[in-house]
Amino acid sequence: MPAIIRLSRHGKKGQAFYHIVVADSRFARDARFIEKLGTYNPRTNPVSVSLKFDRTLEWVQKGAKPSDTMRSILSEQGVMYKAHLQKGVKKGVFTQEQADAKYAKWISEKEAKVNGSKSSNESSKREAFKKRIAVETAARETRNAKRKAKEAALVPTEIPSAEASDQSETPSAEPQA
């Protein structure tokens, strides 16, 4: 039975959510499976993957072939690297302790890299927000300045003095007939 580790699609239209499963390669994508190993949600940023690490490692060591997408996910999670190290231990290239130390070092470097990218992503979002606010504020200021200039142009420049208004209001002496 050729086992394959692949994604089984769930979720409604336009909102994909995947189960990570081990299935017979002859089965349909969303049909029967042997074991569910975890979930994969590509709609979050960064994508969220929950995985039964030990069971997945066992299946990879037994010879289950991951699909292309799953190979990428398993490499990112460290399953493929751990399987690679276990092959080295089995062949006698290095001891189990050395393999565990290499894996722990790799995990710590990966976590530092991920945390750095998360913080830089958040800071870039913050900077973009600040820039957008500055642009909007500048646009609002120019709009207000134009509006005030327009209003100033509509207001008459000379206000008639009180004496001039008194003369125009006094009735002229009209001869009575």
C-alpha positions as CSV (number, residue, x, y, z in Angstrom):
1,M,0.0,0.0,0.0
2,P,1.7,3.2,-1.1
3,A,1.1,5.7,1.7
4,I,1.2,9.4,1.0
5,I,1.1,12.4,3.4
6,R,-1.1,15.1,1.9
7,L,-3.7,17.8,2.6
8,S,-7.4,17.0,2.7
9,R,-9.5,20.1,1.9
10,H,-12.2,21.2,4.3
11,G,-14.0,24.5,4.9
12,K,-16.5,26.3,2.7
13,K,-16.0,27.9,-0.6
14,G,-13.3,30.6,-0.5
15,Q,-12.3,29.7,3.0
16,A,-10.0,26.7,2.7
17,F,-8.9,24.7,5.7
18,Y,-6.9,21.5,5.4
19,H,-6.4,18.4,7.4
20,I,-3.0,16.8,7.2
21,V,-3.6,13.1,6.6
22,V,-1.8,9.9,5.7
23,A,-3.8,8.1,3.0
24,D,-3.4,5.4,0.4
25,S,-2.2,7.2,-2.7
26,R,-5.0,5.5,-4.8
27,F,-7.7,7.2,-2.7
28,A,-9.3,10.5,-3.8
29,R,-8.0,13.7,-2.2
30,D,-10.8,14.2,0.3
31,A,-11.8,10.5,0.6
32,R,-10.8,7.9,3.1
33,F,-7.5,8.3,5.0
34,I,-5.5,6.1,7.4
35,E,-4.6,8.7,10.0
36,K,-5.1,12.4,10.7
37,L,-1.8,14.0,11.6
38,G,-2.8,17.6,12.1
39,T,-4.3,20.7,10.5
40,Y,-3.2,23.5,8.2
41,N,-4.8,26.9,7.9
42,P,-3.4,29.1,5.1
43,R,-5.8,32.0,5.8
44,T,-3.9,33.3,8.8
45,N,-0.8,35.4,8.7
46,P,1.6,33.6,9.2
47,V,-0.1,30.3,8.3
48,S,-1.0,28.1,11.2
49,V,0.1,24.5,11.3
50,S,-0.7,22.1,14.1
51,L,1.0,18.7,13.7
52,K,1.5,15.5,15.6
53,F,5.2,15.6,15.3
54,D,6.1,12.1,16.5
55,R,3.4,10.3,14.5
56,T,4.4,12.3,11.4
57,L,8.1,11.4,11.9
58,E,7.1,7.8,12.2
59,W,5.2,7.8,8.9
60,V,8.0,9.5,7.1
61,Q,10.5,7.0,8.5
62,K,8.2,4.1,7.4
63,G,8.3,5.4,3.9
64,A,5.2,7.6,3.4
65,K,5.9,10.1,0.7
66,P,4.8,13.6,1.3
67,S,3.2,15.6,-1.5
68,D,5.1,18.7,-2.7
69,T,3.1,21.1,-0.5
70,M,3.4,18.7,2.5
71,R,7.2,18.3,1.9
72,S,7.5,22.1,2.2
73,I,5.3,22.2,5.4
74,L,7.2,19.3,7.0
75,S,10.5,20.9,6.1
76,E,9.4,24.1,7.7
77,Q,8.2,22.3,10.9
78,G,11.5,20.3,11.1
79,V,10.1,16.8,10.5
80,M,12.2,16.2,7.3
81,Y,15.4,17.4,9.1
82,K,14.7,15.2,12.1
83,A,14.2,12.2,9.7
84,H,17.4,13.1,7.9
85,L,19.3,13.1,11.2
86,Q,17.8,9.8,12.3
87,K,19.0,8.2,9.1
88,G,22.5,9.4,10.0
89,V,22.2,7.9,13.5
90,K,21.0,4.6,12.0
91,K,24.0,4.5,9.6
92,G,26.4,5.3,12.5
93,V,27.6,8.7,11.2
94,F,27.0,10.3,14.6
95,T,25.3,9.5,17.9
96,Q,21.8,10.2,19.0
97,E,23.0,12.9,21.3
98,Q,24.8,14.7,18.5
99,A,21.7,14.5,16.3
100,D,19.5,15.9,19.1
101,A,22.0,18.8,19.6
102,K,22.0,19.6,15.9
103,Y,18.2,19.5,15.9
104,A,17.9,21.7,19.0
105,K,20.3,24.2,17.4
106,W,18.3,24.2,14.2
107,I,15.1,24.8,16.1
108,S,16.5,27.7,18.1
109,E,17.8,29.4,15.0
110,K,14.5,28.9,13.2
111,E,12.5,30.4,16.1
112,A,14.8,33.4,16.3
113,K,14.4,33.9,12.6
114,V,10.6,33.6,12.8
115,N,10.4,36.0,15.8
116,G,12.6,38.5,14.0
117,S,10.4,38.4,10.9
118,K,7.2,38.8,13.0
119,S,8.6,41.8,14.9
120,S,9.8,43.4,11.6
121,N,6.4,42.7,10.0
122,E,4.6,44.3,12.9
123,S,7.0,47.3,12.9
124,S,6.6,47.7,9.1
125,K,2.8,47.7,9.6
126,R,3.1,50.4,12.3
127,E,5.4,52.5,10.1
128,A,3.0,52.2,7.1
129,F,0.1,53.3,9.4
130,K,2.1,56.3,10.6
131,K,2.9,57.3,7.0
132,R,-0.7,57.0,6.0
133,I,-1.8,59.1,8.9
134,A,0.8,61.8,8.1
135,V,-0.4,61.9,4.4
136,E,-4.0,62.1,5.4
137,T,-3.2,64.9,7.9
138,A,-1.3,66.9,5.3
139,A,-4.1,66.5,2.8
140,R,-6.6,67.6,5.4
141,E,-4.5,70.7,6.2
142,T,-4.3,71.7,2.5
143,R,-8.0,71.2,2.1
144,N,-8.7,73.4,5.1
145,A,-6.3,76.1,3.8
146,K,-8.0,76.2,0.4
147,R,-11.4,76.4,2.0
148,K,-10.3,79.3,4.2
149,A,-8.8,81.1,1.3
150,K,-12.0,80.7,-0.7
151,E,-14.1,81.9,2.2
152,A,-11.8,84.9,2.6
153,A,-12.3,85.8,-1.1
154,L,-16.1,85.8,-0.8
155,V,-16.1,88.2,2.2
156,P,-16.1,91.9,1.0
157,T,-12.8,93.6,1.6
158,E,-14.3,97.0,2.7
159,I,-16.9,97.2,5.3
160,P,-18.9,100.4,4.8
161,S,-18.3,102.8,7.6
162,A,-21.1,103.9,9.9
163,E,-21.2,107.5,8.4
164,A,-21.7,106.2,4.9
165,S,-24.5,104.0,6.0
166,D,-26.2,107.0,7.8
167,Q,-26.1,109.1,4.7
168,S,-27.7,106.5,2.6
169,E,-30.5,105.9,5.1
170,T,-31.6,109.5,5.5
171,P,-34.4,110.4,3.2
172,S,-33.7,112.9,0.6
173,A,-35.7,116.0,0.6
174,E,-38.3,115.5,-2.1
175,P,-40.5,118.4,-3.0
176,Q,-44.1,117.7,-2.2
177,A,-46.5,118.5,-4.9
